[in-house]
């Protein structure tokens, strides 16, 4: 038996099917759509969790749901019990002629109202099919058995449903609903824990990096005496073994911390409050609060963040992916960026870099999203925020594991491929040739020609910007002699000119190769425009050093020929 789950966003579909099966889902696409659904199997039954419907004008998710309904006959209509009066009229027209059951989630809250049971009985009588009420996060064994048994008694959905009362307190207010204060608090809850997560993960990595590298040093030294190709692939600047400490200590812990952080937000109900609170602030640029959560997730790793946009609104998913690709400085890019600032003795540039990255990302997304995303009528279909609750440890773990699995299965293999490609480019001289060819273009950005290597490697993999900026050639230029504006420009251009190959690969798989190429071209244009503005107008910023151009610096007495 196959059973398709249909419901609004935040109705509890995913938690319900995970509680019912005790498993994580397997991703798969409906034919003819770009959105994926999760499939869960248990005891000969297959449950298909379709994307939640978010927007009144959300043609993509609606089309996905309709496509799924064309293929499947059995439907589980999942309704948030406290919002029956709103969700039932929205979803019932989609189900005409289909058979299935109705599940009322969040019943533990709705049942506090005296007219909850009469409303459930009214729904049963009107539909003539099973109506099961439960708490999707922690369903009792009795409720799960009742639901599984009801699947064998599925009935046909009627054309119209009864008018049901609201099972919620409409007057409830909280700090997130206060103008100005609420959005500011929401942004702080999104970004401040994320920032401390990065700092903490990096501090942990710093403490273990040298001991781990010392253990690998004999192996790296042994490779140096072997064939040049073997040495380059394993122990060179981009070799698997040489880069392993960076991957293990910096990338993986950051991804893990971000996954835990976002899982806690989601399972506690905070994410819905943040989404609604900052929605009006983000509308002018074509994003929603839910999209911003995915962008923040990209600071851990772009790959799970891009994949998680499947849960975004269909019509705004592209905007979220553009924002992640352009502005989410991942767990590779952030440590590499900080390393450059520390080497230059300019640690104070880190906040300015993040501020410039944030502002330019918003401007970039504003000019790359369709007009309908900024339409005041294109509103989120999320229900009012539910009370904050203690997170379910099981749900937190399953959400976290899903993100880690995506990182390990998708990002890690491509990481090794990129190491191979970068090592091959260095060994064959192609990297040096590309750097020399791009060197004259660096003058456009008021940078020395040697910065071209950083830009190229930063486009391949984000930690490449530090490898290039801190190698022997760059040290010959005496990085501390560069102005703060030049350092900011070099790091910014290298970091955002292109998404790293892992991200581009993921976008191509999620959408299409043509879509990924189009996104890359747009990002190149945007990155170059913002870098030019920073390079030639950055001296107006209070950075504490005088304007200096690349030509005069290279010909100064203190810099070698």
VOGU-3710 file (C-alpha; in Angstrom, 3 decimals, decimal comma):
1> xxxxxxxxxx> 0,000/0,000/0,000  1,171/3,523/-0,837  -0,110/6,498/1,124  0,604/10,105/0,111  0,738/12,710/2,897  -0,779/16,065/1,950  -0,791/19,087/4,260  0,127/22,692/4,836  3,597/23,647/5,965  4,092/23,171/9,742
11> xxxxxxxxxx> 1,164/20,780/9,991  3,464/18,066/11,372  3,567/15,698/8,377  7,254/14,855/8,652  7,222/14,342/12,423  4,123/12,170/12,061  5,585/9,822/9,461  8,908/9,606/11,283  7,125/8,736/14,536  4,980/6,214/12,717
21> xxxxxxxxxx> 7,851/4,428/10,956  10,784/5,188/13,258  12,946/5,840/10,202  14,465/8,628/8,130  13,153/9,176/4,635  14,688/8,377/1,271  14,618/11,294/-1,133  12,917/10,960/-4,502  11,280/13,202/-7,095  7,841/13,128/-8,577
31> xxxxxxxxxx> 7,919/12,858/-12,330  7,913/16,249/-14,031  8,787/18,315/-10,942  11,926/19,827/-9,455  10,838/19,296/-5,850  11,684/16,135/-3,964  9,572/14,080/-1,608  10,656/11,771/1,181  9,640/8,095/1,132  9,267/6,044/4,315
41> xxxxxxxxxx> 8,641/2,284/4,446  7,337/0,096/7,257  5,605/-3,295/7,377  4,837/-3,393/3,663  3,464/0,156/3,588  5,045/3,119/1,802  4,426/6,657/3,049  5,281/9,575/0,741  5,799/12,936/2,442  5,060/15,651/-0,151
51> xxxxxxxxxx> 6,167/19,300/0,152  4,003/21,422/2,434  1,992/24,161/0,757  3,280/27,578/1,765  1,977/30,373/-0,421  -1,293/31,434/-1,958  0,511/31,903/-5,284  2,888/28,972/-4,858  2,443/27,320/-8,241  5,431/24,955/-7,934
61> xxxxxxxxxx> 4,477/23,249/-4,676  0,828/23,140/-5,686  1,831/21,560/-9,003  3,963/19,040/-7,130  1,058/18,093/-4,874  -1,281/17,767/-7,866  1,260/15,663/-9,744  1,578/13,380/-6,745  -2,199/13,119/-6,437  -2,432/12,048/-10,070
71> xxxxxxxxxx> -0,081/9,155/-9,375  -1,376/8,045/-5,976  -4,893/6,966/-5,008  -4,495/6,751/-1,232  -4,098/10,056/0,639  -3,446/10,940/4,249  -4,761/14,470/4,779  -2,745/15,972/7,637  -4,366/18,994/9,288  -3,135/21,146/12,149
81> xxxxxxxxxx> -5,988/20,647/14,617  -5,852/24,225/15,889  -6,293/25,550/12,343  -8,938/23,214/10,952  -11,132/26,171/10,027  -8,404/27,517/7,681  -6,629/24,455/6,327  -9,607/22,253/5,477  -11,125/24,656/2,884  -7,660/25,166/1,342
91> xxxxxxxxxx> -6,792/21,501/0,852  -10,084/19,650/0,425  -10,626/20,767/-3,214  -7,369/19,005/-4,155  -8,633/15,640/-2,938  -11,849/15,181/-4,885  -12,245/11,559/-5,952  -9,372/10,306/-3,796  -9,572/7,841/-0,926  -7,843/8,197/2,386
101> xxxxxxxxxx> -7,947/9,184/6,034  -7,738/12,421/7,999  -5,125/12,994/10,710  -5,466/15,892/13,146  -2,048/16,800/14,564  -1,294/18,990/17,600  -4,389/17,484/19,218  -2,826/17,808/22,673  -3,248/21,588/22,336  -6,529/21,684/20,453
111> xxxxxxxxxx> -8,172/19,315/22,925  -7,883/21,971/25,632  -10,876/23,741/24,034  -14,328/22,412/24,977  -15,580/22,324/21,381  -12,633/20,217/20,113  -14,281/16,790/20,408  -17,595/18,035/18,886  -15,596/19,439/15,940  -13,872/16,093/15,441
121> xxxxxxxxxx> -17,201/14,235/15,598  -18,693/16,708/13,120  -15,821/16,050/10,723  -16,242/12,277/11,048  -19,958/12,476/10,377  -19,549/14,756/7,353  -16,716/12,766/5,749  -17,688/9,222/6,629  -14,063/8,168/6,803  -11,527/7,663/9,629
131> xxxxxxxxxx> -10,413/10,794/11,517  -7,472/10,170/13,878  -6,355/12,825/16,376  -2,902/12,704/17,964  0,275/14,528/18,939  2,556/14,029/15,916  5,705/14,683/17,931  4,979/12,093/20,637  2,113/9,867/19,488  1,072/7,205/21,945
141> xxxxxxxxxx> 1,306/3,573/20,916  -2,471/3,417/20,995  -2,749/6,397/18,607  -0,252/4,858/16,181  -2,086/1,548/16,151  -5,386/3,361/15,579  -3,896/5,235/12,627  -2,380/2,112/11,050  -5,673/0,245/11,402  -7,608/3,156/9,917
151> xxxxxxxxxx> -5,551/2,939/6,709  -7,438/-0,247/5,810  -10,750/1,620/6,190  -9,950/4,550/3,899  -12,993/6,303/2,466  -13,566/8,762/-0,363  -13,136/12,465/0,315  -16,256/14,601/-0,267  -16,365/17,754/-2,376  -17,142/20,037/0,533
161> xxxxxxxxxx> -16,488/19,949/4,250  -18,288/21,352/7,276  -17,626/24,803/8,714  -15,500/24,150/11,796  -14,605/26,409/14,731  -11,131/27,733/15,501  -9,429/25,686/18,211  -6,910/28,317/19,219  -6,493/31,482/21,231  -6,539/34,329/18,699
171> xxxxxxxxxx> -5,551/36,971/21,256  -2,241/35,387/22,284  0,703/37,726/21,713  4,414/37,406/22,349  7,577/39,470/22,057  8,045/38,437/18,399  4,848/40,253/17,441  6,112/43,627/18,749  7,047/45,928/15,843  10,802/46,445/15,416
181> xxxxxxxxxx> 11,623/44,548/18,635  10,292/41,226/17,304  12,191/41,195/13,989  15,411/42,349/15,659  15,122/39,599/18,253  14,362/37,063/15,526  17,470/38,065/13,556  19,570/37,913/16,722  18,319/34,403/17,504  19,203/33,319/13,973
191> xxxxxxxxxx> 22,628/34,880/13,575  24,187/35,224/17,047  23,996/31,502/17,940  25,228/30,755/14,424  28,199/33,078/14,905  29,079/31,550/18,294  28,697/28,103/16,749  31,281/28,970/14,103  33,629/30,520/16,657  33,282/27,537/18,987
201> xxxxxxxxxx> 33,776/24,963/16,241  36,809/26,838/14,913  38,326/27,189/18,393  37,883/23,441/18,892  39,511/22,789/15,522  42,414/25,150/16,271  43,202/23,267/19,472  43,436/19,924/17,672  44,858/20,965/14,298  48,560/20,989/15,216
211> xxxxxxxxxx> 48,497/17,647/17,124  46,667/15,950/14,252  48,946/17,467/11,628  52,013/16,350/13,610  50,729/12,779/13,489  50,274/13,056/9,723  53,621/14,764/9,149  55,697/11,529/8,862  53,259/10,213/6,260  53,373/13,493/4,313
221> xxxxxxxxxx> 57,163/13,481/4,437  57,229/9,922/3,112  55,024/10,910/0,172  57,461/13,707/-0,733  60,028/11,073/-1,685  57,631/9,202/-3,937  56,569/9,807/-7,532  55,642/13,513/-8,136  52,117/12,561/-9,226  51,523/10,494/-6,082
231> xxxxxxxxxx> 52,949/13,256/-3,894  50,781/15,918/-5,559  47,561/13,899/-5,237  48,086/12,922/-1,607  50,510/15,289/0,103  50,663/18,428/-2,060  48,880/21,702/-1,343  45,586/20,129/-2,446  46,296/16,468/-1,667  43,768/14,242/0,085
241> xxxxxxxxxx> 45,966/13,555/3,109  47,180/17,144/3,429  43,649/18,535/3,389  42,143/15,853/5,634  42,763/17,736/8,930  40,989/20,798/7,555  37,998/18,722/6,484  37,784/16,703/9,684  38,373/19,488/12,197  36,835/22,571/10,581
251> xxxxxxxxxx> 34,121/21,501/8,172  32,524/18,540/9,958  32,168/20,106/13,450  30,725/23,307/11,970  28,182/21,350/9,941  27,265/19,304/13,025  26,798/22,377/15,238  24,665/24,146/12,627  22,548/21,038/12,110  21,885/20,770/15,853
261> xxxxxxxxxx> 21,157/24,479/16,137  18,600/24,481/13,323  17,028/21,233/14,520  16,456/22,780/17,946  14,860/25,835/16,351  12,549/23,691/14,272  11,453/21,129/16,850  10,877/23,753/19,561  8,555/25,772/17,316  10,850/28,807/17,344
271> xxxxxxxxxx> 11,539/28,643/13,625  7,900/29,447/12,785  7,977/32,494/15,055  11,181/33,758/13,472  9,767/33,149/10,007  6,624/35,164/10,591  8,401/37,926/12,521  10,959/38,848/9,829  8,740/38,125/6,814  7,845/41,786/6,171
281> xxxxxxxxxx> 11,472/42,898/6,383  12,601/40,373/3,779  9,707/40,745/1,343  11,275/43,761/-0,510  14,218/41,567/-1,593  12,099/38,535/-2,540  12,942/36,283/0,415  10,863/34,942/3,281  11,836/34,200/6,842  11,889/30,493/6,025
291> xxxxxxxxxx> 14,319/31,141/3,175  16,609/33,035/5,540  16,784/30,011/7,844  18,221/28,029/4,913  20,719/30,810/4,156  21,926/30,682/7,761  22,225/26,914/7,445  24,576/27,508/4,504  27,155/28,963/6,895  27,662/25,375/8,036
301> xxxxxxxxxx> 27,675/23,801/4,571  26,070/24,984/1,339  25,198/21,458/0,202  22,650/20,517/2,918  21,368/24,107/2,786  20,650/23,887/-0,954  19,005/20,496/-0,501  16,906/21,783/2,414  15,396/24,445/0,139  13,135/21,647/-1,090
311> xxxxxxxxxx> 11,045/22,595/1,944  10,936/26,248/0,883  8,110/27,693/-1,119  8,336/26,535/-4,718  8,272/30,036/-6,158  10,926/31,378/-3,756  13,220/28,356/-3,768  15,386/29,846/-6,496  15,847/33,059/-4,513  16,929/31,062/-1,473
321> xxxxxxxxxx> 19,453/29,086/-3,556  20,848/32,318/-5,049  21,274/33,753/-1,545  22,998/30,601/-0,277  25,335/30,412/-3,269  26,293/34,085/-3,045  26,211/34,979/0,637  26,496/31,861/2,816  30,166/31,749/3,794  30,505/28,022/4,519
331> xxxxxxxxxx> 32,635/26,152/7,051  35,518/26,183/4,546  35,285/29,855/3,608  34,940/31,342/7,093  38,083/29,786/8,632  40,059/30,567/5,468  38,877/34,178/5,551  39,795/34,558/9,216  43,228/33,061/8,527  43,934/35,748/5,927
341> xxxxxxxxxx> 42,841/38,555/8,257  45,020/37,166/11,074  48,049/36,818/8,763  47,586/40,428/7,692  47,198/41,616/11,294  43,718/42,896/10,423  41,363/40,808/12,596  39,068/43,816/12,917  38,136/43,399/9,237  36,067/40,271/9,978
351> xxxxxxxxxx> 32,878/42,138/11,071  33,211/44,530/8,104  33,579/41,601/5,727  30,446/39,906/7,085  28,520/43,198/6,988  29,521/43,838/3,349  28,724/40,238/2,458  25,264/40,549/4,033  24,395/43,871/2,391  25,563/42,844/-1,073
361> xxxxxxxxxx> 23,742/39,510/-0,805  20,450/41,291/-0,130  21,030/43,662/-3,057  22,044/40,777/-5,325  18,956/38,734/-4,454  16,750/41,825/-4,903  17,863/42,172/-8,534  17,857/38,456/-9,384  14,393/37,475/-8,135  11,128/37,779/-10,091
371> xxxxxxxxxx> 8,758/40,607/-9,268  5,955/38,318/-8,056  8,050/37,301/-5,042  7,831/40,878/-3,810  4,071/41,082/-4,425  2,199/41,975/-1,252  -0,508/39,458/-2,213  1,963/36,575/-2,339  1,775/35,847/1,372  2,976/32,905/3,403
381> xxxxxxxxxx> 0,314/30,335/4,250  1,863/29,471/7,603  -0,502/29,196/10,562  -0,113/31,545/13,543  2,779/30,566/15,762  2,186/27,782/18,253  3,474/27,929/21,833  7,174/27,200/22,265  7,740/23,632/23,413  10,588/21,474/24,612
391> xxxxxxxxxx> 12,336/19,899/21,615  11,901/16,203/21,022  15,357/14,639/21,315  14,410/11,986/18,780  13,275/14,607/16,272  16,407/16,699/16,883  18,623/13,689/16,239  16,775/12,635/13,080  16,897/16,186/11,665  20,599/16,455/12,520
401> xxxxxxxxxx> 21,443/13,051/11,087  19,610/13,885/7,868  21,828/16,962/7,401  25,022/15,075/8,246  24,061/12,269/5,881  23,576/14,746/3,058  27,001/16,250/3,792  28,744/12,878/3,920  26,994/11,432/0,872  27,103/14,493/-1,401
411> xxxxxxxxxx> 29,694/17,031/-0,237  32,413/14,602/0,851  32,786/12,668/-2,435  32,861/15,887/-4,440  35,459/17,244/-1,996  37,825/14,447/-3,003  37,101/15,026/-6,684  37,957/18,708/-6,276  41,182/17,843/-4,458  42,121/15,696/-7,432
421> xxxxxxxxxx> 41,226/18,410/-9,957  43,115/21,128/-8,069  46,194/18,928/-7,639  46,082/18,013/-11,330  45,844/21,680/-12,322  48,837/22,514/-10,151  50,910/19,566/-11,359  50,301/20,207/-15,058  50,945/23,940/-14,750  47,377/24,796/-15,765
431> xxxxxxxxxx> 46,781/26,622/-12,486  49,863/28,768/-13,005  48,826/29,463/-16,597  45,322/30,529/-15,569  46,741/32,727/-12,814  49,108/34,496/-15,208  46,301/34,995/-17,714  44,000/36,498/-15,083  46,706/38,590/-13,404  46,200/41,705/-15,601
441> xxxxxxxxxx> 42,492/41,707/-14,680  43,387/42,152/-11,007  44,400/45,750/-11,701  40,716/46,480/-12,355  40,105/45,672/-8,705  43,161/47,582/-7,461  44,912/44,312/-6,613  48,332/42,834/-7,417  48,424/40,236/-10,180  49,322/37,482/-7,696
451> xxxxxxxxxx> 45,802/37,723/-6,284  44,557/35,914/-9,414  45,607/32,556/-7,959  43,463/33,204/-4,900  40,434/34,098/-7,010  40,763/30,966/-9,147  41,274/28,597/-6,223  38,533/30,285/-4,210  36,173/29,522/-7,067  37,140/25,850/-7,005
461> xxxxxxxxxx> 36,932/25,415/-3,235  36,498/28,142/-0,661  39,521/27,343/1,492  41,561/27,825/-1,676  41,458/31,578/-1,139  43,634/31,188/1,971  45,956/28,651/0,346  46,680/31,118/-2,426  46,786/34,278/-0,340  49,182/32,748/2,166
471> xxxxxxxxxx> 51,557/30,885/-0,149  55,159/31,933/-0,735  54,431/34,187/-3,717  51,875/36,179/-1,777  54,140/36,442/1,262  56,722/37,985/-1,072  54,248/40,816/-1,534  54,186/41,333/2,243  50,477/40,995/2,962  50,584/43,415/5,914
481> xxxxxxxxxx> 51,663/46,148/3,471  48,367/45,812/1,603  45,707/48,273/2,602  42,650/47,072/4,482  40,523/47,800/1,417  42,753/45,638/-0,784  42,616/42,758/1,685  38,825/43,027/1,921  38,510/43,171/-1,855  40,776/40,167/-2,431
491> xxxxxxxxxx> 38,963/38,010/0,140  35,502/39,100/-1,017  36,180/38,576/-4,734  37,799/35,178/-4,152  34,938/34,089/-1,904  31,889/35,105/-3,952  32,949/35,199/-7,603  31,553/31,680/-8,047  29,944/29,056/-5,846  32,443/26,334/-5,024
501> xxxxxxxxxx> 32,286/23,302/-7,304  30,526/21,226/-4,622  27,719/23,784/-4,396  27,476/24,210/-8,173  27,352/20,417/-8,582  24,539/20,179/-6,026  22,537/22,979/-7,671  22,881/21,266/-11,048  21,603/18,000/-9,555  18,714/19,699/-7,745
511> xxxxxxxxxx> 17,634/21,811/-10,733  19,535/21,367/-14,005  22,942/22,055/-15,526  21,511/24,976/-17,463  20,086/26,499/-14,282  23,445/26,126/-12,495  25,346/27,766/-15,369  22,889/30,659/-15,472  23,236/31,132/-11,718  27,043/31,146/-12,011
521> xxxxxxxxxx> 26,992/33,798/-14,756  24,735/36,027/-12,672  26,958/35,562/-9,650  30,082/36,493/-11,607  28,490/39,751/-12,740  27,225/40,581/-9,238  30,517/39,701/-7,522  32,563/41,788/-9,935  30,264/44,804/-9,586  30,361/44,731/-5,773
531> xxxxxxxxxx> 34,133/44,103/-5,752  34,733/47,114/-8,010  32,613/49,256/-5,701  34,593/48,055/-2,691  37,987/48,366/-4,402  37,590/51,966/-5,542  35,153/53,300/-2,950  36,312/51,409/0,117  38,780/54,139/1,095  35,739/56,092/2,304
541> xxxxxxxxxx> 35,280/53,524/5,058  36,900/54,237/8,464  39,569/51,572/8,104  42,501/53,543/9,403  44,807/53,415/6,367  45,388/55,668/3,392  44,268/54,890/-0,164  46,900/53,004/-2,141  46,717/51,460/-5,569  48,214/48,142/-6,591
551> xxxxxxxxxx> 50,661/49,651/-9,091  52,271/52,069/-6,639  52,496/49,336/-4,027  54,238/46,917/-6,349  56,786/49,525/-7,383  57,521/50,762/-3,850  61,000/50,366/-2,391  59,776/47,998/0,329  58,340/45,451/-2,100  60,641/43,120/-4,093
561> x> 60,544/43,187/-7,877
//
